[in-house]
């Protein structure tokens, strides 16, 4: 966290100097706002990040030709923030605008085109459109295999994301294989406490959980949490995801008090880090509801399932499986009351 604060201080000081020395729509001012937005995004302060990126985009629209690659960078950065805020349709629109510009401005196997395909794939995962997501990730991987060395972290990212799609589609052995390939690269390419290593351990844990191997899942989730606690700010959304996943495994192992504690810690972080109707809130509420269901506290379970349903119906496409899942949970718990 200290490194982010220091970086933010330097970027803000640079911006002050540029405001004095340069014209108000100079491209270097846009660059400063973009850097500040990047730091806020890494800190999980998404509304501040969005404000900085939008200021950068305003300047670039005035200062640059309409298909300049820096405009694509701005749209891409805005898409990242919207995705982190759970506003997936806005994220998709921004990413697609970025891709349109990059297709015109860049050669066909350029690194940034791969990034665009990857980011669009991530939004499709969030929206539950898994076949579209896989197509995007595979296109991204094709480009990165041509453009990058074999152990580059971005290749690891592609394998990781393809694993996520297989996981969502119920093909858990394929998911595990992709996740392990990603981890192999990250162990070579990254320092030992890098957040992307934590993400690999988390995803391998998810695959083992889905395969019913709960003790293995817990081991990988704990590796993820150990790194994340060192690498991330204390209220970062990724920490909330880690606690949520640990809660799921404890619930599956029948350790309900531990499960409830983990889910509640996840919810506490999300209340600080995320906007109030972010879909990830519903993951916490649904998880807590499932624990109360197992503890036979059905009225509490129903209350949390209803909270999850309301958020998911507001924030996700109506066909998303999360919505049918929570409705099923509501029906099941009502039958027990």
C-alpha positions as CSV (number, residue, x, y, z in Angstrom):
1,X,0.0,0.0,0.0
2,X,2.9,2.4,0.8
3,X,4.3,1.9,-2.7
4,X,0.9,3.0,-4.3
5,X,0.7,6.1,-2.0
6,X,4.3,7.0,-3.0
7,X,3.5,6.6,-6.7
8,X,0.4,8.6,-6.4
9,X,2.3,11.4,-4.7
10,X,4.9,11.5,-7.5
11,X,2.2,11.4,-10.3
12,X,0.3,14.2,-8.6
13,X,3.4,16.4,-8.2
14,X,4.2,15.7,-11.9
15,X,0.7,16.8,-12.8
16,X,1.0,20.1,-10.9
17,X,4.2,20.9,-12.7
18,X,2.7,20.1,-16.1
19,X,-0.4,22.2,-15.4
20,X,1.9,25.2,-14.9
21,X,4.2,24.5,-17.8
22,X,1.9,23.2,-20.5
23,X,-1.3,24.2,-22.4
24,X,-4.5,22.9,-20.8
25,X,-5.0,20.2,-23.4
26,X,-1.4,19.1,-23.9
27,X,-1.1,15.2,-24.3
28,X,1.3,15.0,-21.4
29,X,-1.4,16.2,-19.1
30,X,-3.6,13.3,-20.3
31,X,-0.6,11.0,-19.6
32,X,-0.5,12.3,-16.0
33,X,-4.2,11.8,-15.4
34,X,-3.9,8.3,-16.9
35,X,-1.1,7.4,-14.5
36,X,-3.0,8.7,-11.5
37,X,-6.0,6.7,-12.6
38,X,-3.9,3.5,-12.8
39,X,-2.7,3.9,-9.2
40,X,-6.2,4.5,-7.9
41,X,-7.4,1.4,-9.8
42,X,-4.6,-0.7,-8.2
43,X,-5.7,0.7,-4.8
44,X,-9.3,-0.4,-5.5
45,X,-10.5,3.3,-5.5
46,X,-12.5,2.9,-8.6
47,X,-14.6,6.1,-8.6
48,X,-11.4,8.2,-8.3
49,X,-9.7,6.1,-11.0
50,X,-12.7,6.6,-13.4
51,X,-12.6,10.4,-12.8
52,X,-8.9,10.5,-13.7
53,X,-9.2,8.3,-16.8
54,X,-12.2,10.3,-18.1
55,X,-10.2,13.6,-17.7
56,X,-7.4,11.9,-19.6
57,X,-9.8,10.9,-22.4
58,X,-11.3,14.4,-22.7
59,X,-7.8,15.9,-23.3
60,X,-6.9,13.1,-25.8
61,X,-10.1,13.6,-27.8
62,X,-9.1,17.3,-28.3
63,X,-5.3,16.8,-28.7
64,X,-5.0,13.7,-30.8
65,X,-6.3,12.2,-34.2
66,X,-9.5,10.1,-33.8
67,X,-7.8,6.7,-34.2
68,X,-4.7,7.4,-32.1
69,X,-3.6,4.4,-30.0
70,X,-3.6,6.6,-26.8
71,X,-7.4,7.0,-27.2
72,X,-7.7,3.3,-27.3
73,X,-5.6,3.1,-24.1
74,X,-8.1,5.5,-22.4
75,X,-11.1,3.5,-23.5
76,X,-9.4,0.3,-22.3
77,X,-8.6,1.8,-18.9
78,X,-12.2,3.1,-18.5
79,X,-13.4,-0.4,-19.4
80,X,-11.1,-1.9,-16.7
81,X,-12.7,0.4,-14.0
82,X,-16.3,-0.3,-15.1
83,X,-15.5,-4.1,-15.0
84,X,-14.1,-3.8,-11.5
85,X,-17.2,-1.8,-10.5
86,X,-19.5,-4.6,-11.8
87,X,-20.9,-2.4,-14.7
88,X,-20.3,-5.0,-17.3
89,X,-22.3,-3.5,-20.2
90,X,-20.4,-0.2,-19.9
91,X,-17.1,-2.1,-19.6
92,X,-17.9,-4.0,-22.8
93,X,-18.8,-0.9,-24.7
94,X,-15.5,0.8,-23.7
95,X,-13.4,-2.3,-24.5
96,X,-15.0,-2.6,-27.9
97,X,-14.4,1.0,-28.7
98,X,-10.7,0.5,-27.7
99,X,-10.5,-2.6,-30.0
100,X,-12.0,-0.7,-32.9
101,X,-9.3,1.9,-32.7
102,X,-6.5,-0.6,-32.3
103,X,-7.6,-2.6,-35.3
104,X,-7.2,0.6,-37.4
105,X,-4.1,1.9,-35.8
106,X,-2.0,-1.2,-35.1
107,X,-0.5,-4.2,-37.0
108,X,-2.6,-7.4,-36.7
109,X,-0.4,-9.2,-34.2
110,X,0.3,-6.2,-32.0
111,X,0.5,-6.8,-28.2
112,X,-2.3,-4.3,-27.4
113,X,-4.8,-6.1,-29.7
114,X,-4.3,-9.2,-27.6
115,X,-5.0,-7.1,-24.5
116,X,-8.2,-5.9,-26.0
117,X,-9.4,-9.4,-26.9
118,X,-8.4,-10.6,-23.4
119,X,-10.3,-7.8,-21.6
120,X,-13.5,-8.4,-23.7
121,X,-13.2,-12.1,-22.7
122,X,-13.1,-11.1,-19.1
123,X,-16.4,-9.1,-19.4
124,X,-18.0,-12.0,-21.2
125,X,-17.1,-14.3,-18.3
126,X,-18.6,-11.8,-15.9
127,X,-21.8,-11.7,-18.0
128,X,-22.0,-15.5,-18.2
129,X,-21.3,-15.8,-21.9
130,X,-18.6,-18.4,-21.7
131,X,-18.3,-19.5,-25.4
132,X,-17.7,-15.9,-26.4
133,X,-15.2,-15.5,-23.6
134,X,-13.2,-18.5,-24.7
135,X,-13.1,-17.3,-28.3
136,X,-11.7,-14.0,-27.1
137,X,-9.1,-15.6,-24.9
138,X,-7.9,-18.0,-27.6
139,X,-7.6,-15.0,-30.0
140,X,-5.5,-13.2,-27.4
141,X,-3.3,-16.2,-26.8
142,X,-2.6,-16.7,-30.5
143,X,-1.3,-13.1,-30.7
144,X,0.8,-13.4,-27.5
145,X,2.4,-16.6,-28.7
146,X,3.6,-14.8,-31.7
147,X,4.6,-11.5,-30.0
148,X,6.1,-12.6,-26.7
149,X,8.7,-15.0,-25.2
150,X,7.4,-18.4,-24.0
151,X,7.5,-17.5,-20.3
152,X,6.0,-14.0,-20.5
153,X,3.4,-13.2,-17.8
154,X,0.8,-12.4,-20.3
155,X,0.8,-15.9,-21.7
156,X,0.2,-17.1,-18.1
157,X,-2.8,-14.7,-18.0
158,X,-4.2,-16.2,-21.2
159,X,-3.9,-19.8,-19.8
160,X,-5.4,-18.7,-16.6
161,X,-8.4,-17.1,-18.3
162,X,-9.0,-20.1,-20.5
163,X,-9.0,-22.1,-17.4
164,X,-11.6,-19.9,-15.9
165,X,-13.9,-20.5,-18.9
166,X,-13.4,-24.3,-18.7
167,X,-14.2,-24.0,-14.9
168,X,-17.4,-22.1,-15.6
169,X,-18.4,-24.7,-18.2
170,X,-17.9,-27.6,-15.8
171,X,-14.8,-29.0,-17.5
172,X,-12.7,-29.0,-14.4
173,X,-9.8,-31.2,-15.5
174,X,-9.2,-28.9,-18.5
175,X,-9.5,-25.9,-16.1
176,X,-6.9,-27.4,-13.8
177,X,-4.5,-28.1,-16.6
178,X,-4.7,-24.5,-17.9
179,X,-4.3,-23.1,-14.4
180,X,-1.3,-25.2,-13.7
181,X,0.3,-24.1,-17.0
182,X,-0.3,-20.5,-15.9
183,X,1.2,-21.1,-12.5
184,X,4.4,-22.7,-14.1
185,X,5.0,-19.5,-16.1
186,X,4.3,-17.2,-13.2
187,X,6.7,-19.0,-10.9
188,X,9.4,-18.4,-13.5
189,X,8.4,-14.8,-14.5
190,X,7.3,-13.2,-11.3
191,X,8.5,-12.4,-7.8
192,X,7.3,-14.8,-5.1
193,X,4.7,-12.4,-3.6
194,X,3.2,-11.1,-6.8
195,X,-0.6,-10.8,-6.8
196,X,-0.8,-12.9,-10.0
197,X,0.7,-15.8,-8.3
198,X,-2.0,-15.5,-5.6
199,X,-4.6,-15.5,-8.4
200,X,-3.2,-18.8,-9.8
201,X,-3.3,-20.4,-6.4
202,X,-6.9,-19.2,-6.0
203,X,-8.0,-20.6,-9.3
204,X,-6.4,-24.0,-8.8
205,X,-8.2,-24.0,-5.4
206,X,-11.5,-23.3,-7.3
207,X,-10.9,-26.2,-9.6
208,X,-10.1,-28.6,-6.8
209,X,-13.2,-27.4,-4.9
210,X,-15.4,-28.0,-8.0
211,X,-13.9,-31.5,-8.2
212,X,-14.8,-32.1,-4.6
213,X,-11.2,-32.2,-3.3
214,X,-11.9,-29.7,-0.4
215,X,-8.6,-30.2,1.6
216,X,-6.5,-29.5,-1.6
217,X,-8.7,-26.5,-2.4
218,X,-8.2,-25.1,1.1
219,X,-4.4,-25.5,0.8
220,X,-4.4,-23.4,-2.4
221,X,-6.8,-20.8,-1.1
222,X,-4.6,-20.3,2.0
223,X,-1.5,-19.8,-0.3
224,X,-3.5,-17.3,-2.2
225,X,-4.5,-15.4,1.0
226,X,-1.0,-15.5,2.4
227,X,0.4,-13.7,-0.7
228,X,-2.6,-11.4,-1.1
229,X,-2.3,-10.1,2.5
230,X,1.3,-9.1,1.8
231,X,0.8,-7.7,-1.7
232,X,-2.5,-5.9,-1.6
233,X,-4.1,-3.0,0.4
234,X,-6.1,-4.3,3.4
235,X,-9.5,-3.7,1.9
236,X,-8.7,-4.8,-1.7
237,X,-11.6,-6.6,-3.4
238,X,-9.3,-9.6,-4.2
239,X,-8.9,-10.2,-0.4
240,X,-12.7,-10.3,-0.2
241,X,-12.8,-13.0,-2.9
242,X,-10.1,-15.0,-1.0
243,X,-12.1,-15.0,2.2
244,X,-15.3,-15.9,0.3
245,X,-13.6,-18.9,-1.3
246,X,-12.2,-20.1,2.0
247,X,-15.7,-19.8,3.5
248,X,-17.1,-22.0,0.7
249,X,-14.6,-24.7,1.4
250,X,-15.2,-24.6,5.1
251,X,-19.0,-24.9,4.4
252,X,-18.4,-27.9,2.2
253,X,-16.3,-29.5,5.0
254,X,-19.0,-29.0,7.5
255,X,-17.1,-26.3,9.5
256,X,-19.9,-23.8,9.6
257,X,-18.6,-21.3,12.2
258,X,-15.4,-21.0,10.3
259,X,-17.3,-20.6,7.0
260,X,-19.5,-17.9,8.5
261,X,-16.5,-16.0,9.8
262,X,-14.8,-16.1,6.4
263,X,-17.9,-15.0,4.5
264,X,-18.5,-12.1,7.0
265,X,-14.9,-10.9,6.6
266,X,-15.4,-11.0,2.9
267,X,-18.6,-8.9,3.2
268,X,-16.9,-6.4,5.5
269,X,-14.2,-5.7,2.8
270,X,-16.7,-5.5,0.0
271,X,-18.8,-2.9,1.9
272,X,-15.7,-0.7,2.0
273,X,-14.3,-1.5,-1.4
274,X,-17.2,-1.8,-3.8
275,X,-20.3,0.2,-4.9
276,X,-23.5,-0.9,-3.1
277,X,-25.0,-3.0,-6.0
278,X,-21.8,-4.7,-7.2
279,X,-22.5,-8.3,-8.1
280,X,-19.8,-9.6,-5.7
281,X,-21.9,-8.4,-2.8
282,X,-24.4,-11.0,-3.8
283,X,-21.7,-13.7,-3.7
284,X,-21.1,-12.9,0.0
285,X,-24.8,-12.7,0.8
286,X,-25.5,-16.0,-1.0
287,X,-22.5,-17.7,0.7
288,X,-23.8,-16.5,4.2
289,X,-27.2,-17.8,3.2
290,X,-25.9,-21.2,2.3
291,X,-24.1,-21.5,5.7
292,X,-27.3,-20.5,7.6
293,X,-29.2,-23.0,5.6
294,X,-26.7,-25.8,6.7
295,X,-27.1,-24.5,10.3
296,X,-30.9,-24.9,9.9
297,X,-31.4,-21.1,10.6
298,X,-33.8,-20.9,7.6
299,X,-35.2,-17.4,8.2
300,X,-31.7,-15.9,8.3
301,X,-30.8,-17.9,5.2
302,X,-33.8,-16.7,3.3
303,X,-33.0,-13.0,4.2
304,X,-29.5,-13.3,2.8
305,X,-30.6,-15.2,-0.4
306,X,-33.2,-12.4,-1.0
307,X,-30.4,-9.8,-0.7
308,X,-28.3,-11.7,-3.2
309,X,-31.3,-12.1,-5.6
310,X,-32.1,-8.3,-5.6
311,X,-28.5,-7.4,-6.4
312,X,-28.0,-10.0,-9.2
313,X,-31.3,-9.1,-10.8
314,X,-30.2,-5.4,-10.9
315,X,-26.6,-6.0,-12.1
316,X,-26.6,-9.1,-14.3
317,X,-28.2,-10.2,-17.5
318,X,-31.5,-12.0,-16.8
319,X,-30.2,-15.3,-18.2
320,X,-27.1,-15.4,-15.9
321,X,-27.0,-18.6,-14.0
322,X,-26.4,-16.8,-10.7
323,X,-30.0,-15.6,-10.8
324,X,-31.5,-19.0,-11.4
325,X,-29.1,-20.4,-8.7
326,X,-30.2,-18.0,-6.0
327,X,-33.9,-18.5,-6.9
328,X,-33.4,-22.2,-6.4
329,X,-31.8,-21.5,-3.0
330,X,-34.8,-19.4,-2.1
331,X,-37.3,-22.1,-3.1
332,X,-35.3,-24.8,-1.3
333,X,-35.1,-22.9,2.0
334,X,-38.8,-21.9,1.9
335,X,-39.7,-25.6,1.7
336,X,-37.8,-26.2,4.9
337,X,-39.5,-23.5,6.9
